Amino acid sequence: MSIQQLLISEVSQQPEPLLREVLHYLHFLKSKAKHESQAAPTTRPGFGSVPGIKLADDFDAPLEAFADYRP
């Protein structure tokens, strides 16, 4: 039996108040799926990708303050 057939079989045996709840839940699931498909994927920006911040060209250059400690 397919899932659809199982659901139809189960639903046909339930009382009206429970069917109303099942219908509301189905609407909720459809709404949730619609919102999730429309939502933009949330990817985290990489390090150094903040707009408007520019690092100096010599950012990776050794600092003169540590010249005594260099080999």
DSSP file (Angstrom, degrees, kcal/mol; ACC not computed):
  #  RESIDUE AA STRUCTURE BP1 BP2  ACC     N-H-->O    O-->H-N    N-H-->O    O-->H-N    TCO  KAPPA ALPHA  PHI   PSI    X-CA   Y-CA   Z-CA
    1    1 A M              0   0    0      0, 0.0     2,-0.1     0, 0.0     0, 0.0   0.000 360.0 360.0 360.0 139.4    0.0    0.0    0.0
    2    2 A S     >  -     0   0    0      1,-0.1     4,-2.4     4,-0.0     5,-0.2  -0.370 360.0-108.9 -79.9 165.6    1.2    3.5   -0.8
    3    3 A I  H  > S+     0   0    0      1,-0.2     4,-2.6     2,-0.2     5,-0.2   0.891 120.2  54.9 -61.1 -39.9    1.4    6.2    1.8
    4    4 A Q  H  > S+     0   0    0      1,-0.2     4,-2.4     2,-0.2    -1,-0.2   0.919 109.0  47.0 -61.2 -44.1   -1.5    8.0    0.1
    5    5 A Q  H  > S+     0   0    0      2,-0.2     4,-2.4     1,-0.2    -1,-0.2   0.892 111.6  51.3 -65.5 -39.7   -3.7    4.9    0.4
    6    6 A L  H  X S+     0   0    0     -4,-2.4     4,-2.6     2,-0.2    -2,-0.2   0.917 110.8  48.6 -62.8 -43.0   -2.7    4.3    4.0
    7    7 A L  H  X S+     0   0    0     -4,-2.6     4,-3.2     2,-0.2     5,-0.3   0.929 111.1  49.4 -63.1 -45.2   -3.6    7.9    4.8
    8    8 A I  H  X S+     0   0    0     -4,-2.4     4,-2.1     1,-0.2    -1,-0.2   0.913 111.9  49.6 -60.4 -42.3   -7.0    7.6    3.1
    9    9 A S  H  < S+     0   0    0     -4,-2.4     4,-0.5     2,-0.2    -2,-0.2   0.927 115.0  42.9 -62.4 -45.9   -7.7    4.4    5.0
   10   10 A E  H >< S+     0   0    0     -4,-2.6     3,-1.1     1,-0.2     4,-0.2   0.920 114.5  49.8 -66.8 -44.4   -6.8    6.0    8.3
   11   11 A V  H >< S+     0   0    0     -4,-3.2     3,-1.6     1,-0.3    -1,-0.2   0.865 102.7  60.9 -65.1 -36.8   -8.6    9.2    7.7
   12   12 A S  T 3< S+     0   0    0     -4,-2.1    -1,-0.3    -5,-0.3    -2,-0.2   0.685 104.4  50.8 -66.3 -15.7  -11.8    7.5    6.6
   13   13 A Q  T <  S+     0   0    0     -3,-1.1    -1,-0.3    -4,-0.5    -2,-0.2   0.410  92.2  97.6-100.3   1.1  -12.0    5.9   10.1
   14   14 A Q  S <  S-     0   0    0     -3,-1.6     2,-0.1    -4,-0.2    -3,-0.0  -0.593  75.4-109.2 -97.1 153.3  -11.6    9.0   12.2
   15   15 A P     >  -     0   0    0      0, 0.0     4,-1.9     0, 0.0     3,-0.4  -0.331  36.1-103.7 -73.8 161.2  -14.3   11.2   13.8
   16   16 A E  H  > S+     0   0    0      1,-0.2     4,-2.0     2,-0.2     5,-0.2   0.869 116.7  54.4 -55.4 -46.0  -15.1   14.7   12.4
   17   17 A P  H  > S+     0   0    0      0, 0.0     4,-1.6     0, 0.0    -1,-0.2   0.897 110.6  47.1 -60.3 -37.7  -13.3   16.7   15.2
   18   18 A L  H  > S+     0   0    0     -3,-0.4     4,-2.3     1,-0.2    -2,-0.2   0.876 108.6  55.0 -69.9 -36.3  -10.0   14.8   14.5
   19   19 A L  H  X S+     0   0    0     -4,-1.9     4,-2.4     1,-0.2    -1,-0.2   0.877 104.8  54.1 -62.4 -37.3  -10.4   15.3   10.8
   20   20 A R  H  X S+     0   0    0     -4,-2.0     4,-2.3     2,-0.2    -1,-0.2   0.911 109.3  47.8 -63.5 -42.1  -10.6   19.0   11.3
   21   21 A E  H  X S+     0   0    0     -4,-1.6     4,-2.5     2,-0.2    -2,-0.2   0.902 110.7  51.1 -65.1 -41.1   -7.3   18.9   13.3
   22   22 A V  H  X S+     0   0    0     -4,-2.3     4,-2.4     2,-0.2    -2,-0.2   0.909 109.9  50.3 -62.7 -41.7   -5.7   16.9   10.6
   23   23 A L  H  X S+     0   0    0     -4,-2.4     4,-2.3     2,-0.2    -2,-0.2   0.922 110.7  48.7 -62.6 -44.7   -6.8   19.3    8.0
   24   24 A H  H  X S+     0   0    0     -4,-2.3     4,-2.2     1,-0.2    -2,-0.2   0.905 111.8  49.7 -61.9 -41.1   -5.4   22.3   10.0
   25   25 A Y  H  X S+     0   0    0     -4,-2.5     4,-2.5     2,-0.2    -1,-0.2   0.893 108.8  52.2 -65.8 -38.9   -2.1   20.5   10.4
   26   26 A L  H  X S+     0   0    0     -4,-2.4     4,-2.3     2,-0.2    -1,-0.2   0.910 109.6  49.3 -63.1 -41.8   -1.9   19.7    6.7
   27   27 A H  H  X S+     0   0    0     -4,-2.3     4,-2.4     2,-0.2    -2,-0.2   0.902 110.2  51.9 -62.6 -40.6   -2.5   23.4    5.9
   28   28 A F  H  X S+     0   0    0     -4,-2.2     4,-2.6     1,-0.2    -2,-0.2   0.929 109.7  48.6 -60.9 -45.8    0.3   24.3    8.5
   29   29 A L  H  X S+     0   0    0     -4,-2.5     4,-2.4     1,-0.2    -2,-0.2   0.896 111.7  49.2 -63.0 -40.7    2.7   21.9    6.8
   30   30 A K  H  X S+     0   0    0     -4,-2.3     4,-2.0     2,-0.2    -1,-0.2   0.910 112.5  47.9 -64.8 -41.6    2.0   23.2    3.4
   31   31 A S  H  X S+     0   0    0     -4,-2.4     4,-2.3     2,-0.2    -2,-0.2   0.911 111.9  49.9 -64.5 -42.7    2.5   26.8    4.6
   32   32 A K  H  X S+     0   0    0     -4,-2.6     4,-2.3     1,-0.2    -2,-0.2   0.914 110.7  49.2 -62.6 -44.2    5.7   25.9    6.3
   33   33 A A  H  X S+     0   0    0     -4,-2.4     4,-1.9     1,-0.2    -1,-0.2   0.880 110.4  51.5 -63.7 -38.2    7.1   24.2    3.2
   34   34 A K  H  X S+     0   0    0     -4,-2.0     4,-1.3     2,-0.2    -2,-0.2   0.923 111.6  46.2 -64.9 -44.5    6.1   27.2    1.1
   35   35 A H  H  X S+     0   0    0     -4,-2.3     4,-1.4     1,-0.2    -2,-0.2   0.878 111.9  51.4 -66.4 -38.2    7.9   29.6    3.4
   36   36 A E  H  < S+     0   0    0     -4,-2.3    -1,-0.2     1,-0.2    -2,-0.2   0.857 109.2  50.0 -68.1 -34.5   11.0   27.4    3.6
   37   37 A S  H  < S+     0   0    0     -4,-1.9    -1,-0.2     1,-0.2    -2,-0.2   0.798 113.4  46.4 -74.1 -26.4   11.3   27.2   -0.2
   38   38 A Q  H  < S+     0   0    0     -4,-1.3    -2,-0.2    -5,-0.2    -1,-0.2   0.712  90.6 100.9 -86.0 -21.3   11.0   31.0   -0.5
   39   39 A A  S  < S-     0   0    0     -4,-1.4     3,-0.1    -5,-0.1    -3,-0.0  -0.389  78.9-117.3 -68.5 138.5   13.5   31.7    2.2
   40   40 A A        -     0   0    0      1,-0.1     2,-0.1    -2,-0.1    -1,-0.1  -0.491  37.3 -98.8 -71.9 143.4   17.0   32.6    1.0
   41   41 A P        -     0   0    0      0, 0.0     2,-1.1     0, 0.0    -1,-0.1  -0.412  33.6-131.9 -64.0 136.2   19.7   30.2    2.1
   42   42 A T        +     0   0    0     -2,-0.1     2,-0.4    -3,-0.1    -3,-0.0  -0.772  34.1 170.9 -95.8  99.9   21.5   31.5    5.1
   43   43 A T        -     0   0    0     -2,-1.1     0, 0.0     0, 0.0     0, 0.0  -0.898  32.5-122.5-107.9 138.5   25.2   31.3    4.4
   44   44 A R        -     0   0    0     -2,-0.4     2,-0.1     1,-0.1    -2,-0.0  -0.579  28.9-114.6 -78.8 138.2   27.7   32.8    6.8
   45   45 A P        -     0   0    0      0, 0.0     3,-0.1     0, 0.0    -1,-0.1  -0.380  34.1-111.3 -68.5 151.6   30.1   35.3    5.2
   46   46 A G    >   -     0   0    0      1,-0.2     3,-1.4     3,-0.1     2,-0.1  -0.258  45.0 -74.4 -76.6 168.8   33.7   34.4    5.2
   47   47 A F  T 3  S+     0   0    0      1,-0.3    -1,-0.2     2,-0.1     0, 0.0  -0.403 119.2  19.8 -64.3 138.1   36.4   36.1    7.3
   48   48 A G  T 3  S+     0   0    0     -2,-0.1    -1,-0.3    -3,-0.1     7,-0.1   0.631  91.1 112.2  79.7  14.3   37.3   39.5    5.9
   49   49 A S    <   +     0   0    0     -3,-1.4    -2,-0.1     2,-0.1    -3,-0.1   0.245  33.0 128.2-105.2  14.8   34.1   39.9    3.9
   50   50 A V    >   -     0   0    0      1,-0.1     3,-1.3    -5,-0.1     2,-0.1  -0.563  64.4-118.0 -70.6 126.0   32.5   42.7    5.9
   51   51 A P  T 3  S+     0   0    0      0, 0.0     3,-0.1     0, 0.0    -1,-0.1  -0.375  92.9  24.1 -67.4 141.9   31.6   45.5    3.4
   52   52 A G  T 3  S+     0   0    0      1,-0.2     2,-0.6    -2,-0.1    -2,-0.0   0.303  93.3 108.8  91.4  -9.2   33.3   48.8    3.8
   53   53 A I    <   -     0   0    0     -3,-1.3     2,-0.5    -5,-0.1    -1,-0.2  -0.900  45.4-174.4-104.9 122.7   36.4   47.5    5.7
   54   54 A K        -     0   0    0     -2,-0.6     2,-0.2    -3,-0.1     3,-0.1  -0.967  15.5-141.1-118.4 126.9   39.6   47.6    3.7
   55   55 A L        -     0   0    0     -2,-0.5     4,-0.0    -7,-0.1    -2,-0.0  -0.560  30.7 -99.4 -82.5 149.1   42.8   46.1    5.1
   56   56 A A    >   -     0   0    0     -2,-0.2     3,-1.6     1,-0.1     4,-0.2  -0.303  28.7-118.5 -63.9 151.6   46.1   47.8    4.5
   57   57 A D  T 3  S+     0   0    0      1,-0.3     3,-0.4     2,-0.1    -1,-0.1   0.821 115.8  47.6 -61.7 -31.4   48.2   46.4    1.7
   58   58 A D  T >  S+     0   0    0      1,-0.2     3,-1.4     2,-0.1    -1,-0.3   0.009  73.6 124.8 -98.9  28.7   51.0   45.6    4.2
   59   59 A F  T <  S+     0   0    0     -3,-1.6    -1,-0.2     1,-0.3    -2,-0.1   0.869  77.3  43.1 -56.1 -40.2   48.6   44.0    6.6
   60   60 A D  T 3  S+     0   0    0     -3,-0.4    -1,-0.3    -4,-0.2    -2,-0.1   0.467  89.2 114.5 -87.5  -1.2   50.6   40.7    6.7
   61   61 A A  S <  S-     0   0    0     -3,-1.4    -3,-0.0     1,-0.1     2,-0.0  -0.363  79.4 -94.9 -69.1 149.3   54.0   42.4    6.8
   62   62 A P        -     0   0    0      0, 0.0     2,-0.3     0, 0.0    -1,-0.1  -0.348  40.9-116.4 -63.5 144.0   56.0   41.9   10.0
   63   63 A L    >   -     0   0    0      1,-0.1     3,-1.3    -3,-0.1    -3,-0.0  -0.631   9.0-137.4 -83.8 138.5   55.6   44.6   12.6
   64   64 A E  G >  S+     0   0    0     -2,-0.3     3,-1.8     1,-0.3     4,-0.3   0.808 101.2  68.7 -63.7 -29.4   58.7   46.7   13.5
   65   65 A A  G 3  S+     0   0    0      1,-0.3     3,-0.3     2,-0.1    -1,-0.3   0.745 102.9  45.3 -63.2 -21.7   57.8   46.5   17.2
   66   66 A F  G X> S+     0   0    0     -3,-1.3     3,-1.3     1,-0.2     4,-0.6   0.167  76.7 112.2-106.2  17.3   58.6   42.7   17.0
   67   67 A A  G X4 S+     0   0    0     -3,-1.8     3,-0.9     1,-0.3    -1,-0.2   0.841  73.1  59.0 -60.1 -34.6   61.9   43.1   15.1
   68   68 A D  G 34 S+     0   0    0     -3,-0.3    -1,-0.3    -4,-0.3    -2,-0.1   0.726 105.5  49.7 -67.0 -20.5   63.9   41.9   18.1
   69   69 A Y  G <4 S+     0   0    0     -3,-1.3    -1,-0.2     2,-0.0    -2,-0.2   0.507  86.7 103.2 -98.3  -6.4   62.0   38.7   18.2
   70   70 A R    <<        0   0    0     -3,-0.9    -3,-0.0    -4,-0.6     0, 0.0  -0.481 360.0 360.0 -77.3 147.9   62.4   37.7   14.5
   71   71 A P              0   0    0      0, 0.0    -1,-0.1     0, 0.0    -3,-0.0   0.504 360.0 360.0 -72.0 360.0   64.9   35.0   13.7
